Amino acid sequence: MPSGTALVNGATMLGCQFGGQEVLQACTEMELLTTDDPALLTVNPFTTDIVILGAGLYPDGGIRPVLEERLRTGLRLANDFPFARVVVTGGVPQNGRTEAQAMSEWLRGAGVPPHRISEENQSNSTVQNAQFSNRLFYDRGTTGAVIVTNDFHLKRAMLNFRQAVDGRIPVAGVVARG
């Protein structure tokens, strides 16, 4: 791609999907991240998953503000695309519940039907979020993934997920907003 080109967060659909580590990293770095809905959900909301990344819980198991931002953005997407499935990630337990469990409870409390929510509750890092979610994607025929996390985390998370899916599906992202 020419120098100075910016890919708008998944707009190419196949952009940043193929190539080795260096190509994926360079392509991901060129993307302009936004809070806008990615094209993946508009084109195919039925088998594109909304993936909300965990962000550590308080010692009492409560949700931290940074995680609530991610959940609110994920909820907006879930409401805008009512056929899309939602994956919540995070396995680091606090007070007997994982991040994924706390997130699932929050989303159900906000009106997302339980059948739409899947928990990836084994991971301890973003790399593991991607690896374990990839198994879920494969098992249920996911054709695209939209990662929801904060701006300081999104490019790295998208790169981790792109590496995990190894070009099998496109990965886009949405910046969580407060």
Backbone bond lengths (Angstrom), bond angles and torsions (degrees), N, CA, C in turn:
res aa  C-N    CA-C-N  psi(-1)  N-CA   C-N-CA  omega(-1)  CA-C   N-CA-C  phi
1 M - - - 1.434 - - 1.518 109.51 -
2 P 1.326 117.15 145.62 1.447 119.99 -179.35 1.527 111.75 -64.37
3 S 1.318 115.19 150.25 1.452 120.17 176.87 1.521 109.60 -60.31
4 G 1.323 116.97 140.58 1.454 120.67 179.26 1.517 113.97 88.94
5 T 1.320 118.33 -5.53 1.456 121.04 178.98 1.519 109.23 -75.24
6 A 1.323 116.10 137.69 1.465 120.74 174.64 1.512 108.37 -120.55
7 L 1.294 116.25 126.92 1.456 121.19 174.56 1.517 107.00 -89.98
8 V 1.307 116.86 128.73 1.451 118.99 177.93 1.510 108.19 -82.45
9 N 1.288 115.61 106.50 1.446 126.68 169.77 1.522 116.69 12.58
10 G 1.306 116.67 78.81 1.452 120.98 175.24 1.513 114.81 80.67
11 A 1.325 119.10 5.00 1.464 121.09 -175.57 1.518 112.54 -63.55
12 T 1.317 117.23 -26.72 1.460 119.62 -179.26 1.519 112.14 -82.94
13 M 1.317 117.55 -4.54 1.464 124.89 -178.71 1.527 111.56 64.47
14 L 1.305 118.45 -49.79 1.456 120.13 179.52 1.518 111.44 -104.30
15 G 1.324 116.81 -2.58 1.452 120.47 179.00 1.511 110.41 -58.96
16 C 1.288 116.98 139.85 1.460 123.56 178.64 1.524 112.54 62.23
17 Q 1.306 117.17 26.52 1.459 119.64 -179.48 1.524 111.75 -100.82
18 F 1.315 117.15 -34.08 1.458 120.36 -173.59 1.517 110.69 -118.30
19 G 1.305 115.88 158.72 1.452 121.26 176.47 1.510 110.39 116.73
20 G 1.289 114.53 168.36 1.457 119.82 179.40 1.513 111.33 -75.72
21 Q 1.314 114.76 -176.46 1.462 122.50 -178.36 1.526 112.23 -52.11
22 E 1.325 117.17 -46.51 1.460 120.39 -176.49 1.523 111.76 -66.78
23 V 1.329 117.33 -38.87 1.466 121.08 179.14 1.523 109.91 -67.19
24 L 1.330 117.17 -46.26 1.468 120.58 178.83 1.524 111.04 -60.01
25 Q 1.317 115.99 -42.94 1.458 119.88 -179.06 1.525 111.12 -65.80
26 A 1.327 117.57 -45.56 1.463 121.04 -179.97 1.524 111.03 -63.57
27 C 1.316 116.70 -43.63 1.456 121.09 179.91 1.529 110.66 -63.77
28 T 1.325 116.77 -44.42 1.465 120.96 179.79 1.522 110.63 -62.66
29 E 1.327 117.09 -40.47 1.466 120.82 179.15 1.526 112.19 -63.09
30 M 1.326 117.51 -28.75 1.466 121.59 -177.83 1.526 112.57 -81.23
31 E 1.316 117.48 -12.37 1.458 119.38 -176.49 1.524 111.72 -71.71
32 L 1.311 114.76 141.32 1.454 122.78 174.45 1.522 106.62 -93.70
33 L 1.314 116.44 111.70 1.456 120.46 -176.66 1.523 110.18 -85.11
34 T 1.323 115.63 141.26 1.461 120.53 -177.70 1.525 110.21 -140.10
35 T 1.316 114.76 173.80 1.461 121.55 173.05 1.524 110.53 -93.73
36 D 1.336 116.79 1.14 1.470 121.51 -178.46 1.522 111.48 -71.66
37 D 1.328 114.69 156.75 1.462 120.14 174.95 1.521 109.20 -66.41
38 P 1.333 118.16 130.05 1.463 120.05 178.22 1.521 111.82 -75.40
39 A 1.310 115.65 153.63 1.464 122.00 -178.81 1.523 112.16 -58.29
40 L 1.318 117.60 -31.13 1.471 120.38 -178.82 1.522 112.02 -54.06
41 L 1.318 117.08 -43.79 1.463 120.01 -178.68 1.519 111.72 -71.84
42 T 1.303 117.19 -33.28 1.461 120.63 179.24 1.519 110.53 -69.99
43 V 1.316 116.95 -42.37 1.461 121.93 -177.66 1.523 111.49 -72.34
44 N 1.327 117.33 -43.24 1.462 119.55 -177.58 1.527 111.13 -145.21
45 P 1.324 116.99 84.51 1.461 119.15 179.85 1.528 113.75 -77.59
46 F 1.313 118.01 -7.44 1.463 120.86 -174.45 1.521 113.71 -82.32
47 T 1.321 117.46 -35.81 1.466 119.54 -179.16 1.528 112.49 -125.30
48 T 1.326 116.20 18.00 1.458 121.22 170.32 1.523 106.82 -98.88
49 D 1.316 116.55 127.59 1.462 121.27 -178.30 1.523 111.06 -96.01
50 I 1.317 115.66 139.11 1.462 123.24 170.38 1.527 105.75 -89.96
51 V 1.325 117.20 120.14 1.466 121.57 -175.97 1.527 108.65 -113.75
52 I 1.313 116.20 112.36 1.464 121.44 -179.75 1.528 107.69 -100.44
53 L 1.333 115.33 119.06 1.462 120.14 -176.18 1.524 111.58 -83.16
54 G 1.323 115.63 139.28 1.457 121.82 177.95 1.521 111.55 -68.78
55 A 1.335 114.88 166.89 1.466 119.91 -178.17 1.519 111.27 -153.82
56 G 1.291 117.47 47.21 1.459 120.38 176.66 1.516 113.61 62.43
57 L 1.302 115.37 138.32 1.460 122.35 178.43 1.523 109.31 -104.32
58 Y 1.314 116.17 161.13 1.458 120.38 169.88 1.530 108.40 -65.35
59 P 1.337 118.49 158.94 1.468 120.46 179.65 1.534 113.96 -54.56
60 D 1.333 117.15 -29.12 1.468 119.78 178.95 1.528 112.71 -82.82
61 G 1.350 117.10 2.05 1.465 121.56 -179.83 1.514 113.50 91.55
62 G 1.322 117.41 2.72 1.463 121.36 179.49 1.519 112.44 -76.20
63 I 1.316 115.27 160.44 1.468 122.46 -176.81 1.523 110.28 -87.60
64 R 1.317 115.70 128.22 1.468 122.18 177.93 1.534 110.01 -75.91
65 P 1.342 117.52 156.17 1.472 120.53 -179.29 1.532 113.83 -56.48
66 V 1.331 118.35 -38.75 1.467 120.65 -179.62 1.530 110.29 -63.19
67 L 1.317 117.13 -36.41 1.460 120.94 177.76 1.526 110.79 -73.27
68 E 1.315 116.93 -36.28 1.468 119.25 177.94 1.532 110.99 -63.55
69 E 1.339 117.71 -35.63 1.473 120.25 175.18 1.524 110.30 -59.21
70 R 1.316 116.29 -44.51 1.465 120.71 179.50 1.524 110.24 -63.90
71 L 1.320 116.47 -43.16 1.464 120.23 -179.60 1.525 111.69 -64.53
72 R 1.315 117.43 -41.88 1.476 119.99 179.53 1.531 111.09 -63.14
73 T 1.316 116.41 -40.29 1.468 119.77 177.58 1.523 110.33 -67.95
74 G 1.319 117.36 -43.65 1.464 120.64 176.36 1.516 111.94 -60.88
75 L 1.324 116.99 -39.23 1.467 121.33 177.68 1.524 110.66 -63.76
76 R 1.330 116.60 -42.17 1.472 119.41 177.45 1.519 110.39 -58.78
77 L 1.328 116.86 -46.17 1.466 120.43 178.60 1.526 111.07 -63.41
78 A 1.325 116.84 -43.11 1.469 120.58 179.59 1.528 110.90 -61.56
79 N 1.324 116.87 -37.86 1.467 120.24 178.04 1.526 111.74 -72.69
80 D 1.330 116.84 -38.14 1.474 120.91 179.30 1.525 111.92 -70.71
81 F 1.325 116.83 -28.82 1.467 122.55 -178.09 1.533 108.46 -126.84
82 P 1.329 117.13 77.86 1.467 121.25 -170.74 1.523 115.69 -68.23
83 F 1.318 118.40 -6.47 1.464 120.05 176.84 1.524 112.16 -99.88
84 A 1.325 117.09 -11.00 1.466 120.94 -179.69 1.526 110.07 -72.75
85 R 1.320 114.54 142.14 1.458 120.23 175.98 1.528 109.10 -84.82
86 V 1.315 116.06 154.93 1.458 122.04 -178.04 1.528 108.75 -120.95
87 V 1.329 115.58 130.23 1.464 121.71 175.43 1.525 107.08 -113.80
88 V 1.328 116.71 127.79 1.461 121.23 174.73 1.523 107.43 -110.29
89 T 1.331 116.28 138.31 1.457 119.62 -172.16 1.521 112.11 -123.26
90 G 1.304 114.87 149.80 1.457 121.04 173.32 1.508 111.74 134.96
91 G 1.323 115.53 124.22 1.446 119.88 -176.12 1.512 114.89 -115.77
92 V 1.318 118.26 6.03 1.463 120.29 -177.08 1.531 108.71 -81.00
93 P 1.335 117.04 106.38 1.466 118.25 -175.16 1.527 113.52 -79.26
94 Q 1.303 114.40 146.38 1.463 123.15 170.72 1.521 106.43 -134.39
95 N 1.300 116.29 128.73 1.461 121.92 178.94 1.531 111.73 53.21
96 G 1.340 115.33 38.89 1.456 120.05 173.45 1.512 116.72 84.41
97 R 1.329 118.22 5.67 1.466 118.29 176.95 1.523 110.50 -135.82
98 T 1.325 114.49 142.71 1.466 120.23 -179.89 1.525 109.71 -81.21
99 E 1.324 114.68 165.55 1.465 119.95 174.21 1.527 110.09 -56.30
100 A 1.335 116.24 -44.87 1.467 120.30 -178.55 1.527 111.16 -61.20
101 Q 1.324 117.87 -41.03 1.466 120.24 178.39 1.524 111.03 -63.88
102 A 1.325 116.51 -45.87 1.466 120.64 179.92 1.528 110.71 -61.82
103 M 1.320 116.38 -41.13 1.463 120.83 -179.70 1.526 110.76 -67.41
104 S 1.315 116.53 -42.26 1.461 120.91 178.78 1.527 110.43 -61.11
105 E 1.327 116.72 -44.15 1.468 120.81 177.86 1.527 110.68 -60.70
106 W 1.327 116.96 -43.57 1.464 121.94 -179.68 1.529 109.91 -60.89
107 L 1.319 117.09 -47.55 1.469 121.12 -179.09 1.527 111.60 -64.73
108 R 1.316 117.12 -42.31 1.474 119.87 177.30 1.526 109.92 -62.02
109 G 1.333 116.58 -41.18 1.463 121.08 177.47 1.517 112.71 -63.20
110 A 1.331 116.16 -26.03 1.468 121.54 178.66 1.526 112.03 -90.66
111 G 1.341 117.12 2.79 1.456 120.34 173.64 1.514 117.47 104.60
112 V 1.325 118.62 3.23 1.468 119.76 177.50 1.535 107.42 -78.65
113 P 1.330 117.68 124.95 1.465 119.93 -179.04 1.533 111.60 -61.63
114 P 1.333 117.10 139.21 1.469 120.79 -177.77 1.524 113.94 -55.97
115 H 1.338 118.21 -32.26 1.470 119.73 -177.36 1.529 112.46 -67.45
116 R 1.321 117.78 -16.24 1.469 120.90 178.98 1.522 112.51 -86.95
117 I 1.325 117.81 -14.01 1.464 122.11 -171.46 1.526 111.04 -104.48
118 S 1.334 115.61 130.23 1.467 122.05 172.87 1.518 108.12 -118.75
119 E 1.312 116.25 141.20 1.461 121.53 179.19 1.522 110.94 -105.43
120 E 1.315 115.43 125.75 1.472 121.94 168.27 1.519 103.70 -102.95
121 N 1.310 117.69 100.42 1.464 120.33 -169.67 1.530 114.07 -118.59
122 Q 1.330 116.72 29.05 1.465 120.30 179.48 1.522 113.19 -111.87
123 S 1.310 118.37 -15.24 1.465 121.52 -170.18 1.523 112.87 -78.59
124 N 1.330 113.67 152.59 1.461 122.42 175.83 1.523 111.79 -122.88
125 S 1.329 117.59 6.44 1.462 121.62 -178.07 1.527 108.64 -159.85
126 T 1.311 115.90 168.54 1.463 120.14 177.65 1.523 110.81 -65.49
127 V 1.319 117.11 -38.21 1.465 120.47 177.52 1.526 109.47 -59.27
128 Q 1.323 116.94 -44.95 1.465 119.92 178.11 1.528 111.91 -69.04
129 N 1.348 117.92 -35.77 1.476 119.70 172.92 1.517 109.12 -50.89
130 A 1.325 115.31 -48.43 1.467 121.24 -177.03 1.526 111.37 -65.88
131 Q 1.310 117.03 -46.41 1.470 120.48 -177.82 1.526 111.71 -63.26
132 F 1.314 117.23 -47.26 1.464 120.35 -177.82 1.529 111.51 -72.16
133 S 1.329 117.46 -36.35 1.472 120.15 176.46 1.517 110.34 -65.67
134 N 1.328 117.12 -36.11 1.460 120.70 178.83 1.524 111.47 -58.11
135 R 1.308 117.61 -39.07 1.473 120.41 176.68 1.523 110.63 -61.33
136 L 1.308 115.57 -42.67 1.465 121.11 177.57 1.530 110.04 -62.06
137 F 1.338 116.33 -46.62 1.471 120.75 178.81 1.523 110.46 -55.55
138 Y 1.316 115.65 -47.87 1.460 121.04 -176.83 1.528 110.70 -62.56
139 D 1.318 116.13 -46.77 1.464 120.93 -176.25 1.524 113.10 -62.58
140 R 1.315 117.60 -31.73 1.466 118.42 -176.06 1.521 114.43 -110.64
141 G 1.307 117.61 10.86 1.456 120.64 173.95 1.516 115.18 73.53
142 T 1.314 116.61 32.43 1.463 121.03 177.17 1.527 109.49 -61.92
143 T 1.328 116.90 136.71 1.467 121.09 -179.43 1.524 113.21 -109.31
144 G 1.312 118.05 -3.40 1.454 122.07 177.90 1.516 109.55 -170.31
145 A 1.335 116.13 154.88 1.462 120.83 179.43 1.520 109.56 -133.72
146 V 1.320 115.35 136.97 1.459 122.42 176.25 1.525 107.04 -116.73
147 I 1.315 116.07 114.99 1.453 122.37 -176.39 1.525 109.18 -89.41
148 V 1.329 116.48 131.87 1.463 121.85 177.49 1.523 108.22 -114.70
149 T 1.326 115.51 118.11 1.461 121.50 175.62 1.523 107.89 -160.28
150 N 1.316 116.67 -178.22 1.457 120.90 -177.34 1.519 111.43 -79.28
151 D 1.335 115.49 159.63 1.463 120.76 -174.90 1.521 112.49 -56.92
152 F 1.319 118.36 -38.83 1.465 121.42 -178.00 1.529 112.83 -69.17
153 H 1.315 117.44 -10.54 1.459 122.67 -173.71 1.526 113.07 -117.76
154 L 1.327 117.42 -18.27 1.464 120.75 -166.16 1.527 114.41 -66.02
155 K 1.309 119.17 -46.13 1.475 118.85 -177.51 1.524 111.44 -62.72
156 R 1.317 116.71 -42.51 1.469 119.76 178.35 1.526 110.40 -64.55
157 A 1.326 116.70 -41.66 1.467 120.15 179.69 1.526 111.08 -64.73
158 M 1.331 117.10 -42.64 1.465 119.89 178.53 1.522 110.47 -62.55
159 L 1.315 117.09 -40.52 1.466 120.42 177.53 1.533 110.33 -62.77
160 N 1.322 117.28 -44.49 1.472 120.34 178.04 1.524 111.50 -59.44
161 F 1.323 118.01 -42.74 1.460 121.20 179.72 1.527 110.90 -70.02
162 R 1.318 118.04 -39.08 1.469 120.53 178.07 1.521 110.77 -63.09
163 Q 1.315 116.79 -38.39 1.462 119.84 176.59 1.524 110.63 -67.19
164 A 1.315 117.17 -40.92 1.469 120.71 -177.70 1.528 112.10 -65.72
165 V 1.335 117.53 -40.06 1.476 119.63 -177.68 1.517 111.69 -83.10
166 D 1.321 117.62 -12.33 1.463 123.08 173.75 1.529 113.05 51.69
167 G 1.329 116.38 43.84 1.464 120.66 175.24 1.512 115.39 81.24
168 R 1.327 118.01 -2.28 1.465 120.94 -176.64 1.527 112.28 -68.08
169 I 1.336 116.98 -36.09 1.465 121.63 179.18 1.523 109.09 -138.43
170 P 1.335 117.66 153.44 1.462 119.70 175.20 1.530 110.88 -75.77
171 V 1.328 114.84 149.47 1.460 122.22 178.83 1.520 108.11 -127.18
172 A 1.320 116.05 127.05 1.463 122.14 174.77 1.523 107.39 -122.76
173 G 1.307 116.85 179.82 1.457 119.81 -179.44 1.509 111.67 -147.59
174 V 1.321 114.60 160.10 1.458 122.01 176.52 1.524 107.31 -132.96
175 V 1.322 115.89 132.35 1.454 121.62 178.06 1.529 108.88 -75.07
176 A 1.324 115.94 126.68 1.463 120.38 175.37 1.522 108.79 -69.21
177 R 1.300 114.72 138.44 1.466 118.68 178.61 1.519 109.62 -121.50
178 G 1.329 114.65 149.29 1.466 120.72 -175.60 1.481 115.65 -73.69
